Amino acid sequence: MFTKIFKKATKQPSPPRQNDEIKENLTSKDFDPRVTLHYGIPSTASILAFDHVQSLLAIGTQDGRIKVIGGDNIEGLLVSPKQLAFKHLEFLQNQGFLVSISSGNEIQLWDLEARRITSTLPWESNITAFSVIFGTSYMYIGDEYGMVYVLKYDAEEGKLIHSPYYVPKDVIEEATGIQSSIVGVLPQPYSEGKRLLLVYANGLIILWDVSEDKVVLVRGSKDLQLKTEIVDDPSKNAGHNLSETVSDNEQVEKEISSLCWASNDGSVLAVGYVDGDILLWNLRAAASTKDWKSENSSTDFGKLQLSSGNRRLPVITLYWSAERSRNDCRGQLFVYGGDEIGSEEVLTMLYLNWSSRIESLKCIGRVDLELKGSFVDMVLLPNGMNESHGTLPCVLTNPGKLHVYDRPRFSSKKSQEKKKISSSSLQYPMLIPTIEPHMTVGKLCMVCRDGKLSVELSKTLSAAKVRASHTPSTQLTGSTTKWPLTGGIPCQLHDAEDYLVERLYIAGYRDGSTRIWDATYPTLSLIYVFGSEALSDGQLLGIRTATESESVSALEFCSVTLNLAIGSSSGSVWLYNLIKSSNEETLNLVTETGKEVHILPDGDGPQCKAIFSVLNSPICNLKFSNFGARLAVGFECSQVAMLDISTFSVLFITDSLSNSNSPVLYLAVKSLSDTSNLTISPKDSDINTSNDTKKEALFFMTKDAHIVVCDSTTGHIFFSRSIHHQESNAIYMCIIEGGNFFSETSSDKQSLNTPQNSKATSEPDQTNANTGSDPVVAELETSTEATYLERIFEHLFVLLCYEDALWLYPLKSLIQGHTDSIHKVNLLKPCCWTTSFKKNEKECGLVVLYQTGDIEIRFLPYLEVGGETSLMSLLRWNYKTNMETLCSSDSGEIVLINGFEFAFLSLFSWENDFRIPVSFPQLHDKVLEAAADATIDLSPAQRKEEGTALGILGGIIKGFKADKAEQNVLIPEVSNKTCAHLDSIFSNPPFLKPSTDIPDDKGAIELNIDDIDIDGPLIVTSSSQTSKNDRKDKGKERKKLFEGAATDTKPKSRTVDEIKAKYKKSEVQGAAAAAAQAKDKLAERGEKLQMLRERTEELENGAQNFADLAGELAKRMERRKWWQL
């Protein structure tokens, strides 16, 4: 294929041919960057939401991302177009939608199945409270002006709709005499969505009935003539009744900071205040009293204090978990805050009990759970292992850590002896650990599908995945708690009968361990966890090496032999094979002094075949060559060793090539055996021996840009030279076969100038390279060999990437001692990482990552910009200098790591392996949704009696402004009938609901214009007539007018005989009389039509007066006092 390149010809240079073909196959339209896989919790996580039916957890961040987590390693990342924090986040329970409200007051509805925003609704005022009616698509919005609105998600239109209904602010002000902003809205459980709890900034609590448009309950600071229990020290007060103490500032307005329902039926409300107090309000008696002002509220409250100090922290979070064995009078109250300022940051569990009334409240114990960081948010998750234990607290702490705490076994006797009880916690099991332990290197490897080894590897790895999935959590975490999330549906392609492993992701860690995952589809599954410490358990028969305490520094995988090479920071190389051999397992220990062979006992997992320890220097790079028969090793001391895998020996070790001992940055091996297409003269035929068919050239470069080319078998150096460009460091080197791009030799020095992007400049034929030393070229034995090698290297080009520029050199020119580049691109931003990518097995471009986080795609050979994106736009990441674990595949996939986050980035549309929708796990389970909907027809009373709505009923308003409300139940409490009732309520403004007592079973009335009596007097009631009798008569007229008048009524058809019987006259009258009568009828009909038209106009005027009357009446009702009703 290189005949035209090397053949001596006299024809004129022609334009590039291969370049035109590549341009047709690769365009800017192919650049389509997207995040195909994301694991880990972002460090900016700030808010939690939980779907109790689907068992999904959503985590909102401060930068506009939402992480959704289920079971079986199912995770999804949702990225908002705007980089704004979320202040509210809730699921539409069991419906596959998630509602978020950003700090910019934009309401976003996310479709979990499509993983995108399906509707947005900007809000003009500042949203201060939000809640979803459980089991419905209705949600409440409270704002800074004290208004409460209703939104609905319309599934048919696929968007959010602003409903006409709202809670009238004037009525609230009339009932309370106070104006304040809303800080919390909370639907009352088992009220069929008809009752809503409103919380105001000044501490006012109102229970509102949306069906009757009236206030049911009002509570505030003036009701706080309470009895107080201080639970600062359970050894003194636990188990005792409330003490008769009243503070001096009870009448002062108390600002609410959190609240939740403290009973399953919504009869008890727990409220946390900014001053550190916790009040429990009994709403059962108040809700059933018609005159809520006449009751004595001081007997229906209880008070708790976590500390007796005068300066206490605000109660930021409250959650309630009832005990199933009790009659809704006992449970655990989870509290964050309320302790004395300066105390240790803990999550407090209060064990509360009351028999019949709230004044018998007792705190029988307290447990303080030590947090694993600064508290951010929490939810309660179901305890899947033991249902009798109820729920488990799931706590989010900074930076992005998620822990589930075991429910401590508690007895009242022990509670009086100590305040703190240790409780084990389970951290969220990161599928791919990046920090704990710290990942040092990663490798994305392709597996050859052809051959027997591929099938055998797939069987071996499938069995290993099963063993890894059944590993008890206690072996990894020491906790007895199993991670409780189970939501989502895993990718089904893994279960196919003909499934073959095509891709592996391998990671090395600072503790010396190595992990392998199946990365064939965008749901990674763990296969192996092994390391040097695993070999010390008697397997090495007492042999100890330095690598047992050293970190992994380099990885290399051979897809042909399935060998895995692991390099350590101590200079040792561990060689594994992923398929267990049927022969006796032996270990070859190769050192500078010799080789030792040891027999290993049988064991599971990859087989360690050899350990090479030849230099005491950290390993920087590994590269298999000759189909896995050899392994090139690059050291930090700038030396390179070639290992023979078949004989477990060392072929050669190069001398130190750099005065500064710069680490080896790049390794590559190119075959020199393809000489069949070369035009060799007869006198050169003696060079092309049979041994040349296996000859390979080893290319490597150090960090200070020292390039070496040598024979991979003998270590014979063909070329060695340092190329420095001012003070810029070398980042990457790529060997390119020029036949893919150029149709003439580099000696022609064809100008490659093309218009460049404004961000870079192009300079052809520049000689700005400063050589640090004269070129070192090995003295070849004959001129024939020199000519032969020149022809071999003539079609190769070297692409050097520096922090500030990209350079393209002909390899032949470098060997000849020339440093003239044929192309250069100056970068205006400092570059930190580059890699090349291929299409159709041809090098066709370069990926450039800048220190600013910007990503560019540059096409070969002119290195023009083909596309741009950034880590910020894709992942909300800023580039960090510790992103040393970056790796990529030849097809344009990049693996990125940032803190606890791990992501796959697919750059091009042709890379379909991670873009097929069926390969992604499903976040929403439709089968589970249908199963849960089957229980909707049960009434709330039935579910309460049958115990189907168990466990968690709680709402939380997170933060000092109580900016979050959430209702936690396991089964939908709102049936289809109730939803229809809410539709009728929320489809009209308050006080203007349609009458529901109009009978609809009347038969249709036949109407005929000849039967209409319009001669009677017209009575139209004016807006000033407000007497009771007039309103009663008007109601009767209206009812009579519309009674039975269906919209689908049609005139009754008449037969010919009926018409003749009605209009037939005697024969004596004759035709003239019949004509005269018909004329009179026609005139009478015209008069009736005219009168009907006038009556219609009068009715329209009357309707307008009626509307004015209704509006005036509504205003009067709003201004009336409660005692005037």
Steps between C-alpha positions, in 0.01 A plus 500: 500500500803725537636435148409846375661656803841341472531436126735748332293695251545818301135610486397831657356505854127449507244609761431265792271214402437326827418830666198548276371156596538574870325833463204319351488261794578744784332839536405737776151351494646178638599685817217433744632497859281350768537339841413133455580377850536664840568349840546664836341783695603857409683692769251787457202286606255709703150346508333155504169357376367144520240305299359251749328280243778485241776503767699772324710769664557837330787727601494863389816709483596864516610504136183384324548122501277225636635154578241218505600178679323164506608143566735265311748779418230697320589868486402788276615860464263782402658833406299822496574757229558761771773469758281586799446331835178313579305614803210254461499145365216246509383195307157463350474176689485188280446703183852519355537876540709721723427866578780743581497870578821693445625801690388703198138391572469290188286188542636205302330166438738213422399186311699218657441263210634746243750654747419853394287802587149462362354832620613825659303779662670827604354656815497874553502516879744333737386145577539432871302175542418201285321168543341228286171334590603137533374275222381788280647739248394804706750712688487806724716809456544754780670835443647791689174696485301242694320357196449127439437379145426163344687348207418185305694285260278429201613167359310549172661834424827402667545827689439674829173693527414779742162404650236769572480407868698684767480555875352851541741717690226739614311223679813397689569857601140545615518187712839574657551873463862432398681545169804282438674291236451127455791281613334158485209310345416146606195294386333321788511118477172311459309815409465391135696809404233735639696650787819697486727618781639850447801626693597867508826674579367647825423155644133490402354156419172473306308193388305584184215301344518530121161337444313747722736797458526570870744505788478189716772578752719793603796466734773746589721643770209613716399137549832407657392477866663162502658244720865434424726197517874541476664187361856628531587216739282188472643363822311768690182570309440202274175329573356783709199716425532852366616753752283800584738765369416791277770729364472876503517542124218264407294787362776609265458394137695180436640448153448148364798324345369144442192285540365152432195290573553301820218253436384290208154659490618861520361562848832605659739754357864544606640849452860616544586863569798722447551537876554122533155405636294206368121515540256216442148620412193280528276586204245222536261678738548834331426363156173345617376813680273724298601809692877478512523826694293374789723209600773508762821449305731492800403141577600364160871573485831374627847648498847345472846650543821320409707728719442715804737771375380846415673507159392208288526412134190520280315174440582459132360154428216291644393153388256262664491121490208332676516157657266259332418312817351807669178690443671796340614622844862393497792549267834662432556866424821571306638846577792693360567817699355618828815433701705765673718712274852357482395143572600204286314465171272198533168364377271443799241223527230564763283209608160652580187350646155628594190306587187696411575872517809695418542629855598147602801522267811323626849486356615153596844527343745687283772383261757728337641370171844630414509640147770426243527863396305824498124437483322592175168315484331170588211270409357183651539180300314172558694233682487217248681247720271521802160661454438503875776760533303744284721753330867592474638854501691583180723802562677714240815674619768710336667440264247272330503214750191287559462278807222272622500440874402177670201529729652461847327258731371708783366426846375749754731359766811561296379840391514624854862398534651670200411763248686378193463156349735394222330412174685357201453672166526386142646741249349502154676212319692670223514263206826660389694635800704807419598645840458220756724332390672755282512410130842560345460366146222378269485313173215448251572177311338335200458121486531316170168322434645251254640173620456245774660718767223760469227245575699349784569845645130591490409183691773560756407862555128421523568255782725756669228767479256269673748440783572872533129589512444253788788629708356590844512869579655422838821391327536839336352742753469321833132599518207259525280737299431425136465800274121547491445648152358255245354723227550487124546220249853387404613464141354178363771451238731345760261205532507407131609143422755611242636781718873560455720737694630766262647759731666512842580787731797437728609727785802496729507651848741650746457206740634261235164350405356464151137481393349383172152585369300382202452818292332352194184706562447824696424308820830385644512185711784402729690184407820476703663670796856385557841635587843417632364467853279212384812302413636520852236265643727201466478495122857611441641251747666769706627708207464871576562786260507875533182535296283385786500852642551696177239663280410398147659744253437345154268252330503318167269234355549273199175409326666210318651308792274651769805584708489790744821681599501710818785737573570630849673802646780274626602392151341152494275363226230247584377285213150343524289293266123543524427139401598237749729236355421131539869428558684535826526862602854631526643838583818626335691755705745684270762731651830652394686196631287224351166321494320287757198276440245427773190281498178670611194332650170511317294813545226705344556810295774599257818295505826679578754359253808708567649787699777707338717716725798626298530873589433685822308783336126571470339371183338763279389310188435146376450383143444149357653421162532210258144380579565495872828308488701798624443780748673840488539668838571872542648620829511833674879500471461538118603138434305240304506122542371238255364180660444169326170361630537158339832423672458732803830672430639850442605573142672834563501810719594835346734744663374821656424731207448826681731692724207602716367142528167612355225233514398309190180666383413300187557147366406363158599204287477501121550194282776516239414168339260625234758532224308321229388825346839667516701537183836353596781467255663159456809610686281571803332163497742355748364733766144373462553168670247282666592647836393843382138387477484518881709811548339785695616848590455636851420871532508678833519858624587648836328795661781734391431408133787256448395266218657157446441239229657158547471137401246329727696175498859605550461851636716630215436878486409640161443856614530701822444875522368767737262758355429795732252778427588785732383409853190302400471141620415212272161341565441241229654342192326311223653301213289547185515304180522778244357287222161577646543869425779579254567375150853631476808469714584742774811607311279690258412728795156569369339793678215395721374848582126517549280758673506435873258570776529843657623337816818364339755592237655275238864522394639258240867412460604660829834426662436635845604180671807535715691176510624425847768267356629387166308216341622157596464264206637149523774410260343252267703211377457575131364778288250246369350463848485876539320535171261224598412661834455841341247350266327328789468824699425715196122458532488573874434838659539614861238721664635672810264671742629765736322723747496790253533347151447198274783395264498254211836357384605245236682225685752470217598867544554453872721198436701702251554770765250757372246661731288664233134442575256476215218640713461690826201630696552748781253458787380812675400307811721262697434138410509229766401175326467368144423173329442382146194322364432276204225434252504186289834408663662822373641782708279794415508754780611627835311577820641799687407577862599841631563603858189717477289185457431566129517208257591529133491248217766555232503309173815367339710589311445876524391492868209733434231527766208267430298554816505655845339428835595524868493300820285773651225473241496120502568411862518829693864421572798729532829352394718391789868425491444159662310363201792266429270201451372620164491230235336447162422249230590515132137569405474829690378398844656680795491386862499793743534507878434795728488438873235237572363522144577266212377566145519364148498767230414398143615761247380373165167388363646192331590351840173315561603249768407738780225687315245224432192579716436132577846473654420753772336395828146622553445741787123447509339157535164502320410153622543613858297810423210289373519271802487794738212658309301183556469595869365848430134397512531421870365786709732670748298351788543150357871548457527631850313201641690249289833659584608551142607858546778436745809653635598834378281804517705808527554834347804715527559866436874520470698806591437801719223615269336155499534475126414138439193288569474132430243239588631148544270203459541163338175460308297769319230638721303674226269290284379574150169620644683742726710624208181573308368687802819707518463574129159654565634699797816638340341578162320800650604795716407490870135566591394442138475124491218353286196357675515126546129440581363535147329173404641336191258209463209691350383406155552733210214749450375551148495870410294655225491865413120485469477379860715776653297740712669835478199721567549508878665789679879504516646520850867592527654530844733796534823495691345703784233240588656286769205382707476137593169439324620657176812286500290191565262579214792574273658166584176322419471680166855414414451137595177482305658667202787254473321191628547213260641719229774281367742635244443204270118548472372471139156592351263209466432400140130482393337263258276606208189372678580709811541813291169434314315434824620833646444725200224322298176710457149411392417494132234774549758762594680461168847593391461874566431447868799271530725759337372775729561287809851417385570870452379578853718223642800633315442852632453368853821301468689812394369690801609221732845498349530875550384474860741210557785713368408781738469256788849363421649848523324557832629169632853598401465823696359305791792260489741792517315636802514156656876485450539844658288382791716190544820704501358747750378216721843334493666824610254539785556145615874557504461807721266332747625388837476141606222574746288656223484179298 
